[in-house]
Amino acid sequence: VNDIDEDLADALRHYDHNALATREPSGPMYDLIQARCPVFKSEARGGFWAVAGFESLRKVARDASTFVSGQGAMIPRMGTGRPLIPMEADPPDHLRYRELLMPRLGPAVVKELEPMVRVVAREILSRALLTERADLYETYAKQLPMHVITRLLGIEESIEFWEWTETLIYGRLEDGRLGDGRSVDVAAAAAGMFSFFEAVLEKRRRGGDTRDDLVGFLLQAERDGTLVATETLELCFFLLIAGLDNTAFSIRASLWHLAAHPEDRSTLIEVPSLIRRAVEEFLRIYAPVPGLSRTAVEETELEGQSVAAGDRVLLAFAAANRDAQVFDDPHHFRLDRPSNPHLAFGVGPHRCIGSHLARLELRVAIEEVLGAVPDYSLVHPERANWYPAEELVVTFGPSASQR
Ligand code: HEM
Protein backbone atom coordinates (compact mmCIF):
# COMPACT_ATOMS: atom_id res chain seq x y z
CA VAL A 1 0.00 0.00 0.00
CA ASN A 2 2.94 2.31 -0.64
CA ASP A 3 1.68 4.40 -3.51
CA ILE A 4 -1.68 5.46 -2.14
CA ASP A 5 -2.42 8.92 -0.87
CA GLU A 6 -2.68 9.80 2.79
CA ASP A 7 -6.47 10.12 2.87
CA LEU A 8 -7.04 6.68 1.46
CA ALA A 9 -4.38 5.16 3.70
CA ASP A 10 -6.12 6.73 6.66
CA ALA A 11 -9.55 5.52 5.56
CA LEU A 12 -8.25 2.00 5.12
CA ARG A 13 -6.57 2.07 8.53
CA HIS A 14 -9.95 2.77 10.10
CA TYR A 15 -11.96 0.55 7.78
CA ASP A 16 -14.90 -1.01 9.61
CA HIS A 17 -17.14 -3.19 7.43
CA ASN A 18 -20.14 -2.41 9.65
CA ALA A 19 -19.75 1.37 9.62
CA LEU A 20 -22.19 3.59 7.81
CA ALA A 21 -19.44 5.40 5.91
CA THR A 22 -18.14 2.14 4.46
CA ARG A 23 -21.56 1.05 3.32
CA GLU A 24 -22.55 4.41 1.78
CA PRO A 25 -24.83 3.48 -1.15
CA SER A 26 -22.88 5.12 -3.94
CA GLY A 27 -19.84 3.16 -2.84
CA PRO A 28 -16.95 5.66 -2.97
CA MET A 29 -15.08 3.64 -0.39
CA TYR A 30 -15.63 0.45 -2.33
CA ASP A 31 -14.28 2.05 -5.53
CA LEU A 32 -11.13 3.15 -3.79
CA ILE A 33 -10.55 -0.26 -2.34
CA GLN A 34 -11.14 -2.14 -5.56
CA ALA A 35 -9.00 0.12 -7.65
CA ARG A 36 -6.06 0.33 -5.31
CA CYS A 37 -6.07 -2.23 -2.62
CA PRO A 38 -7.91 -5.59 -2.64
CA VAL A 39 -6.19 -6.67 0.60
CA PHE A 40 -5.27 -4.19 3.33
CA LYS A 41 -4.79 -3.90 7.07
CA SER A 42 -7.36 -2.14 9.24
CA GLU A 43 -6.73 -1.13 12.82
CA ALA A 44 -10.43 -1.10 13.68
CA ARG A 45 -11.93 -3.63 16.11
CA GLY A 46 -8.57 -4.88 17.33
CA GLY A 47 -7.00 -5.07 13.87
CA PHE A 48 -7.57 -7.37 10.90
CA TRP A 49 -6.70 -7.89 7.25
CA ALA A 50 -9.61 -7.00 4.99
CA VAL A 51 -9.98 -8.97 1.76
CA ALA A 52 -12.19 -6.88 -0.48
CA GLY A 53 -11.38 -8.03 -4.03
CA PHE A 54 -13.72 -10.69 -5.46
CA GLU A 55 -11.00 -13.11 -6.60
CA SER A 56 -8.83 -12.61 -3.52
CA LEU A 57 -11.82 -13.26 -1.28
CA ARG A 58 -12.70 -16.48 -3.07
CA LYS A 59 -9.10 -17.67 -2.75
CA VAL A 60 -9.03 -17.10 1.03
CA ALA A 61 -12.51 -18.55 1.65
CA ARG A 62 -11.65 -21.74 -0.25
CA ASP A 63 -8.34 -22.25 1.55
CA ALA A 64 -9.84 -23.50 4.80
CA SER A 65 -6.64 -25.20 5.93
CA THR A 66 -4.69 -21.91 6.10
CA PHE A 67 -7.63 -19.69 7.11
CA VAL A 68 -9.67 -21.38 9.81
CA SER A 69 -13.08 -20.54 11.29
CA GLY A 70 -12.85 -22.26 14.67
CA GLN A 71 -11.20 -19.27 16.36
CA GLY A 72 -14.15 -17.01 15.59
CA ALA A 73 -15.89 -15.85 12.43
CA MET A 74 -17.26 -12.53 13.61
CA ILE A 75 -15.58 -9.15 14.00
CA PRO A 76 -16.52 -8.05 16.62
CA ARG A 77 -17.25 -11.40 18.26
CA MET A 78 -20.76 -12.13 19.39
CA GLY A 79 -19.62 -13.00 22.90
CA THR A 80 -21.93 -15.91 23.62
CA GLY A 81 -19.21 -17.95 25.32
CA ARG A 82 -19.80 -20.89 22.96
CA PRO A 83 -18.86 -21.44 19.30
CA LEU A 84 -21.48 -20.64 16.68
CA ILE A 85 -21.52 -24.01 14.96
CA PRO A 86 -21.24 -24.91 12.10
CA MET A 87 -19.97 -21.42 11.17
CA GLU A 88 -17.19 -21.46 13.76
CA ALA A 89 -16.16 -25.08 13.27
CA ASP A 90 -13.31 -26.65 11.29
CA PRO A 91 -12.79 -30.13 9.83
CA PRO A 92 -13.53 -32.85 10.65
CA ASP A 93 -16.51 -31.69 12.78
CA HIS A 94 -17.53 -29.05 10.26
CA LEU A 95 -18.07 -31.63 7.53
CA ARG A 96 -20.19 -33.78 9.84
CA TYR A 97 -22.46 -30.79 10.63
CA ARG A 98 -22.82 -29.86 6.97
CA GLU A 99 -23.61 -33.39 5.86
CA LEU A 100 -26.33 -33.46 8.46
CA LEU A 101 -27.86 -30.03 7.79
CA MET A 102 -27.52 -29.49 4.04
CA PRO A 103 -30.17 -31.99 2.88
CA ARG A 104 -32.56 -30.70 5.53
CA LEU A 105 -32.31 -27.13 4.21
CA GLY A 106 -31.68 -28.04 0.57
CA PRO A 107 -33.67 -26.83 -2.45
CA ALA A 108 -36.12 -29.75 -2.60
CA VAL A 109 -37.15 -29.42 1.05
CA VAL A 110 -37.33 -25.63 0.94
CA LYS A 111 -39.51 -25.65 -2.18
CA GLU A 112 -42.19 -27.45 -0.17
CA LEU A 113 -42.12 -24.65 2.42
CA GLU A 114 -43.40 -21.97 0.06
CA PRO A 115 -47.11 -22.24 1.00
CA MET A 116 -46.25 -21.97 4.72
CA VAL A 117 -43.96 -18.98 4.19
CA ARG A 118 -46.64 -17.29 2.09
CA VAL A 119 -49.34 -17.80 4.69
CA VAL A 120 -47.07 -16.35 7.37
CA ALA A 121 -46.13 -13.35 5.19
CA ARG A 122 -49.78 -12.70 4.37
CA GLU A 123 -50.85 -12.88 8.00
CA ILE A 124 -48.18 -10.46 9.17
CA LEU A 125 -48.77 -8.07 6.31
CA SER A 126 -52.52 -8.01 6.86
CA ARG A 127 -51.89 -7.01 10.47
CA ALA A 128 -49.55 -4.19 9.37
CA LEU A 129 -52.21 -3.03 6.92
CA LEU A 130 -54.74 -2.45 9.66
CA THR A 131 -53.16 0.95 10.20
CA GLU A 132 -52.73 3.75 7.65
CA ARG A 133 -48.99 3.77 8.02
CA ALA A 134 -46.63 1.15 9.34
CA ASP A 135 -42.97 0.58 9.98
CA LEU A 136 -42.39 -2.29 7.58
CA TYR A 137 -39.03 -3.12 9.14
CA GLU A 138 -40.47 -3.79 12.57
CA THR A 139 -43.90 -5.13 11.60
CA TYR A 140 -42.99 -7.15 8.53
CA ALA A 141 -39.30 -7.59 7.60
CA LYS A 142 -38.24 -8.66 11.09
CA GLN A 143 -41.34 -10.73 11.77
CA LEU A 144 -41.21 -13.04 8.77
CA PRO A 145 -37.82 -14.71 9.43
CA MET A 146 -38.63 -15.09 13.14
CA HIS A 147 -42.03 -16.70 12.54
CA VAL A 148 -40.64 -18.98 9.83
CA ILE A 149 -37.62 -20.27 11.76
CA THR A 150 -39.54 -20.81 15.01
CA ARG A 151 -42.12 -22.85 13.08
CA LEU A 152 -39.37 -24.87 11.42
CA LEU A 153 -37.60 -25.49 14.72
CA GLY A 154 -40.91 -26.30 16.39
CA ILE A 155 -40.59 -23.82 19.28
CA GLU A 156 -42.84 -21.17 20.76
CA GLU A 157 -41.74 -17.55 20.73
CA SER A 158 -42.04 -15.31 23.74
CA ILE A 159 -41.34 -11.66 24.47
CA GLU A 160 -38.04 -12.63 26.10
CA PHE A 161 -37.12 -14.36 22.91
CA TRP A 162 -37.29 -11.15 20.91
CA GLU A 163 -35.25 -9.31 23.52
CA TRP A 164 -32.57 -11.97 23.59
CA THR A 165 -32.20 -12.13 19.82
CA GLU A 166 -32.10 -8.33 19.46
CA THR A 167 -29.43 -8.16 22.13
CA LEU A 168 -27.36 -10.96 20.61
CA ILE A 169 -27.51 -9.62 17.09
CA TYR A 170 -27.21 -5.87 17.59
CA GLY A 171 -25.58 -5.63 21.02
CA ARG A 172 -22.22 -6.81 19.75
CA LEU A 173 -21.85 -4.01 17.24
CA GLU A 174 -21.92 -1.09 19.63
CA ASP A 175 -20.12 -2.56 22.62
CA GLY A 176 -23.26 -3.71 24.34
CA ARG A 177 -25.61 -0.94 23.18
CA LEU A 178 -28.64 -1.10 20.92
CA GLY A 179 -29.45 1.56 18.31
CA ASP A 180 -31.67 3.42 20.78
CA GLY A 181 -28.80 3.71 23.27
CA ARG A 182 -30.12 1.08 25.71
CA SER A 183 -27.24 -0.93 27.14
CA VAL A 184 -27.69 -4.66 27.00
CA ASP A 185 -25.91 -7.73 28.29
CA VAL A 186 -25.00 -10.08 25.45
CA ALA A 187 -23.66 -12.84 27.71
CA ALA A 188 -26.87 -12.83 29.77
CA ALA A 189 -29.03 -12.94 26.63
CA ALA A 190 -27.00 -15.90 25.33
CA ALA A 191 -27.32 -17.65 28.68
CA GLY A 192 -31.09 -17.06 28.61
CA MET A 193 -31.38 -18.46 25.12
CA PHE A 194 -29.23 -21.50 25.90
CA SER A 195 -31.30 -22.33 28.98
CA PHE A 196 -34.47 -21.93 26.94
CA PHE A 197 -33.19 -24.51 24.44
CA GLU A 198 -31.82 -26.76 27.19
CA ALA A 199 -35.31 -26.92 28.68
CA VAL A 200 -36.93 -27.57 25.28
CA LEU A 201 -34.45 -30.35 24.52
CA GLU A 202 -34.74 -31.95 27.95
CA LYS A 203 -38.51 -31.98 27.76
CA ARG A 204 -38.50 -33.54 24.34
CA ARG A 205 -35.86 -36.13 25.25
CA ARG A 206 -37.96 -37.19 28.26
CA GLY A 207 -41.37 -36.98 26.66
CA GLY A 208 -40.51 -39.08 23.62
CA ASP A 209 -41.82 -36.28 21.37
CA THR A 210 -40.96 -37.39 17.84
CA ARG A 211 -42.27 -34.42 15.82
CA ASP A 212 -40.31 -34.02 12.62
CA ASP A 213 -39.33 -30.38 13.07
CA LEU A 214 -35.71 -29.16 13.17
CA VAL A 215 -35.40 -29.75 16.91
CA GLY A 216 -36.76 -33.28 16.43
CA PHE A 217 -34.37 -33.80 13.54
CA LEU A 218 -31.36 -32.79 15.65
CA LEU A 219 -32.53 -35.00 18.53
CA GLN A 220 -32.79 -37.91 16.13
CA ALA A 221 -29.20 -37.23 15.02
CA GLU A 222 -28.23 -37.30 18.69
CA ARG A 223 -29.92 -40.68 19.16
CA ASP A 224 -28.15 -41.96 16.03
CA GLY A 225 -24.80 -40.92 17.49
CA THR A 226 -24.13 -38.18 14.89
CA LEU A 227 -24.30 -35.39 17.50
CA VAL A 228 -23.51 -35.11 21.20
CA ALA A 229 -25.81 -33.09 23.46
CA THR A 230 -23.71 -29.90 23.51
CA GLU A 231 -23.70 -29.88 19.71
CA THR A 232 -27.48 -30.29 19.56
CA LEU A 233 -27.82 -27.29 21.85
CA GLU A 234 -25.33 -25.13 19.95
CA LEU A 235 -26.91 -26.01 16.60
CA CYS A 236 -30.38 -25.08 17.86
CA PHE A 237 -29.02 -21.72 19.01
CA PHE A 238 -27.26 -20.95 15.74
CA LEU A 239 -30.08 -22.15 13.48
CA LEU A 240 -32.39 -19.78 15.30
CA ILE A 241 -30.25 -16.67 14.97
CA ALA A 242 -28.37 -17.41 11.70
CA GLY A 243 -31.14 -16.14 9.45
CA LEU A 244 -32.89 -13.43 11.46
CA ASP A 245 -31.24 -10.04 11.03
CA ASN A 246 -29.73 -10.75 7.62
CA THR A 247 -33.04 -11.86 6.06
CA ALA A 248 -34.87 -8.98 7.76
CA PHE A 249 -32.26 -6.55 6.50
CA SER A 250 -32.62 -7.89 2.94
CA ILE A 251 -36.39 -7.57 2.98
CA ARG A 252 -36.14 -4.05 4.34
CA ALA A 253 -33.49 -2.95 1.82
CA SER A 254 -35.51 -4.42 -1.07
CA LEU A 255 -38.73 -2.71 -0.01
CA TRP A 256 -36.86 0.56 0.45
CA HIS A 257 -35.30 0.20 -3.01
CA LEU A 258 -38.64 -0.44 -4.71
CA ALA A 259 -40.20 2.58 -3.03
CA ALA A 260 -37.26 4.80 -3.90
CA HIS A 261 -37.02 3.53 -7.51
CA PRO A 262 -40.55 3.49 -8.97
CA GLU A 263 -39.29 2.37 -12.38
CA ASP A 264 -37.89 -0.86 -10.89
CA ARG A 265 -41.10 -1.37 -8.95
CA SER A 266 -43.21 -0.99 -12.13
CA THR A 267 -41.01 -3.50 -13.93
CA LEU A 268 -41.50 -6.09 -11.20
CA ILE A 269 -45.25 -5.49 -11.05
CA GLU A 270 -45.51 -5.92 -14.81
CA VAL A 271 -43.23 -8.95 -14.97
CA PRO A 272 -43.36 -10.72 -11.60
CA SER A 273 -41.11 -13.50 -12.88
CA LEU A 274 -38.27 -10.96 -12.69
CA ILE A 275 -38.56 -10.88 -8.90
CA ARG A 276 -36.18 -13.85 -8.63
CA ARG A 277 -33.54 -11.90 -10.54
CA ALA A 278 -34.24 -8.82 -8.45
CA VAL A 279 -33.68 -10.83 -5.27
CA GLU A 280 -30.16 -11.74 -6.43
CA GLU A 281 -29.40 -8.15 -7.31
CA PHE A 282 -30.71 -6.91 -3.94
CA LEU A 283 -28.48 -9.46 -2.23
CA ARG A 284 -25.49 -8.34 -4.27
CA ILE A 285 -25.85 -4.61 -3.92
CA TYR A 286 -27.21 -4.52 -0.35
CA ALA A 287 -25.28 -7.52 1.00
CA PRO A 288 -26.73 -8.02 4.48
CA VAL A 289 -23.62 -9.66 5.91
CA PRO A 290 -20.86 -7.17 5.13
CA GLY A 291 -18.06 -9.45 6.27
CA LEU A 292 -17.07 -12.54 8.29
CA SER A 293 -13.63 -13.58 9.38
CA ARG A 294 -11.04 -16.32 9.51
CA THR A 295 -7.76 -16.74 11.39
CA ALA A 296 -4.50 -17.50 9.58
CA VAL A 297 -2.90 -20.58 11.16
CA GLU A 298 0.50 -20.00 9.54
CA GLU A 299 2.45 -17.17 8.00
CA THR A 300 1.33 -16.65 4.44
CA GLU A 301 1.38 -14.18 1.57
CA LEU A 302 -1.81 -12.61 0.34
CA GLU A 303 -1.75 -10.35 -2.74
CA GLY A 304 1.72 -9.16 -1.81
CA GLN A 305 0.95 -8.62 1.88
CA SER A 306 2.47 -10.82 4.53
CA VAL A 307 -0.07 -12.21 6.92
CA ALA A 308 1.26 -13.60 10.22
CA ALA A 309 0.07 -16.72 12.00
CA GLY A 310 -2.77 -15.70 14.31
CA ASP A 311 -3.82 -12.66 12.22
CA ARG A 312 -7.51 -12.20 11.66
CA VAL A 313 -8.67 -11.97 8.05
CA LEU A 314 -12.02 -10.48 7.08
CA LEU A 315 -13.87 -11.72 4.01
CA ALA A 316 -15.52 -8.44 3.00
CA PHE A 317 -18.50 -9.83 1.05
CA ALA A 318 -20.26 -6.47 0.57
CA ALA A 319 -17.11 -4.88 -0.88
CA ALA A 320 -16.36 -7.85 -3.17
CA ASN A 321 -19.92 -7.64 -4.52
CA ARG A 322 -19.02 -4.20 -5.89
CA ASP A 323 -15.84 -5.37 -7.67
CA ALA A 324 -15.94 -3.75 -11.12
CA GLN A 325 -13.75 -6.51 -12.56
CA VAL A 326 -16.66 -8.91 -12.09
CA PHE A 327 -19.78 -6.71 -12.07
CA ASP A 328 -20.23 -4.00 -14.72
CA ASP A 329 -21.63 -0.80 -13.31
CA PRO A 330 -21.27 -2.29 -9.82
CA HIS A 331 -23.12 0.34 -7.78
CA HIS A 332 -26.32 0.12 -9.79
CA PHE A 333 -29.26 -2.21 -9.50
CA ARG A 334 -29.51 -3.93 -12.86
CA LEU A 335 -31.95 -6.63 -13.86
CA ASP A 336 -30.11 -7.38 -17.10
CA ARG A 337 -26.88 -8.80 -15.71
CA PRO A 338 -25.90 -11.85 -17.77
CA SER A 339 -24.77 -13.53 -14.56
CA ASN A 340 -24.69 -12.55 -10.91
CA PRO A 341 -22.13 -14.59 -8.96
CA HIS A 342 -22.48 -12.40 -5.83
CA LEU A 343 -20.94 -13.45 -2.54
CA ALA A 344 -23.76 -12.40 -0.19
CA PHE A 345 -24.05 -16.01 1.04
CA GLY A 346 -20.29 -16.47 1.21
CA VAL A 347 -18.25 -18.96 -0.79
CA GLY A 348 -16.27 -22.13 -0.12
CA PRO A 349 -16.88 -24.79 2.53
CA HIS A 350 -18.84 -22.46 4.85
CA ARG A 351 -21.21 -21.08 2.21
CA CYS A 352 -24.62 -20.36 3.71
CA ILE A 353 -26.71 -23.47 4.34
CA GLY A 354 -29.87 -21.36 4.64
CA SER A 355 -29.54 -19.63 1.25
CA HIS A 356 -32.53 -21.43 -0.29
CA LEU A 357 -34.72 -20.54 2.65
CA ALA A 358 -33.51 -16.93 2.68
CA ARG A 359 -34.18 -16.55 -1.06
CA LEU A 360 -37.66 -17.99 -0.63
CA GLU A 361 -38.49 -15.62 2.23
CA LEU A 362 -37.16 -12.65 0.34
CA ARG A 363 -39.06 -13.42 -2.84
CA VAL A 364 -42.32 -14.16 -1.06
CA ALA A 365 -41.97 -11.04 1.10
CA ILE A 366 -41.63 -8.86 -2.00
CA GLU A 367 -44.36 -10.65 -3.96
CA GLU A 368 -46.84 -10.26 -1.12
CA VAL A 369 -46.22 -6.53 -0.70
CA LEU A 370 -46.35 -5.85 -4.44
CA GLY A 371 -49.52 -7.94 -4.68
CA ALA A 372 -51.37 -6.32 -1.78
CA VAL A 373 -50.14 -2.71 -1.76
CA PRO A 374 -48.15 -2.04 -4.92
CA ASP A 375 -48.32 1.74 -4.42
CA TYR A 376 -46.96 1.91 -0.86
CA SER A 377 -44.76 4.94 -0.33
CA LEU A 378 -42.10 6.13 2.09
CA VAL A 379 -43.27 8.60 4.71
CA HIS A 380 -39.76 10.07 5.08
CA PRO A 381 -38.17 9.64 1.65
CA GLU A 382 -35.51 12.22 2.47
CA ARG A 383 -34.40 10.34 5.58
CA ALA A 384 -34.92 6.70 4.67
CA ASN A 385 -32.20 4.73 2.97
CA TRP A 386 -31.22 1.10 2.49
CA TYR A 387 -28.88 1.35 5.45
CA PRO A 388 -28.77 1.59 8.45
CA ALA A 389 -31.36 -0.98 9.45
CA GLU A 390 -33.84 1.28 11.17
CA GLU A 391 -37.54 1.97 10.80
CA LEU A 392 -39.03 2.00 7.32
CA VAL A 393 -42.29 3.89 7.69
CA VAL A 394 -44.65 3.67 4.73
CA THR A 395 -48.23 4.59 3.84
CA PHE A 396 -50.23 2.18 1.77
CA GLY A 397 -51.84 4.26 -0.96
CA PRO A 398 -55.20 3.86 -2.74
CA SER A 399 -54.86 0.10 -3.32
CA ALA A 400 -54.99 -0.49 0.44
CA SER A 401 -58.44 1.04 0.81
CA GLN A 402 -59.77 -0.99 -2.13
CA ARG A 403 -58.86 -4.31 -0.55
C1 HEM B 1 -30.29 -13.08 3.46
C2 HEM B 1 -30.07 -13.94 4.45
C3 HEM B 1 -28.77 -14.61 4.74
C4 HEM B 1 -27.50 -14.21 4.43
C5 HEM B 1 -27.05 -12.97 3.68
C6 HEM B 1 -26.59 -15.23 4.96
C7 HEM B 1 -25.22 -15.17 4.82
C8 HEM B 1 -24.36 -16.16 5.24
C9 HEM B 1 -22.94 -16.14 5.02
C10 HEM B 1 -22.17 -15.02 4.33
C11 HEM B 1 -22.43 -17.29 5.54
C12 HEM B 1 -20.97 -17.76 5.45
C13 HEM B 1 -20.26 -17.92 6.75
C14 HEM B 1 -18.76 -17.99 6.61
O1 HEM B 1 -18.21 -18.00 5.51
O2 HEM B 1 -18.09 -18.00 7.66
C15 HEM B 1 -23.54 -18.02 6.11
C16 HEM B 1 -23.44 -19.22 6.77
C17 HEM B 1 -24.50 -19.90 7.32
N1 HEM B 1 -25.84 -19.56 7.24
FE1 HEM B 1 -26.59 -17.94 6.32
N2 HEM B 1 -27.33 -16.20 5.56
C18 HEM B 1 -28.66 -15.87 5.45
C19 HEM B 1 -29.73 -16.60 5.91
C20 HEM B 1 -29.64 -17.81 6.56
C21 HEM B 1 -30.77 -18.60 6.99
C22 HEM B 1 -32.24 -18.25 6.77
C23 HEM B 1 -30.27 -19.69 7.60
C24 HEM B 1 -31.08 -20.84 8.17
C25 HEM B 1 -31.29 -21.18 9.28
C26 HEM B 1 -28.82 -19.61 7.55
C27 HEM B 1 -27.94 -20.54 8.06
C28 HEM B 1 -26.58 -20.50 7.90
C29 HEM B 1 -25.68 -21.52 8.44
C30 HEM B 1 -26.09 -22.76 9.23
C31 HEM B 1 -24.37 -21.13 8.08
C32 HEM B 1 -23.07 -21.82 8.44
C33 HEM B 1 -22.55 -22.63 7.29
C34 HEM B 1 -21.20 -23.23 7.57
O3 HEM B 1 -20.41 -22.65 8.31
O4 HEM B 1 -20.92 -24.30 7.04
N3 HEM B 1 -28.48 -18.46 6.90
N4 HEM B 1 -24.70 -17.32 5.91
Residues whose N, C-alpha, C, O or C-beta is under 5 A from the ligand:
A	BS01	HEM	A73 P86 M87 L239 A242 G243 N246 T247 S250 P288 V289 L292 L343 A344 F345 G346 P349 H350 R351 C352 I353 G354 L357 A358
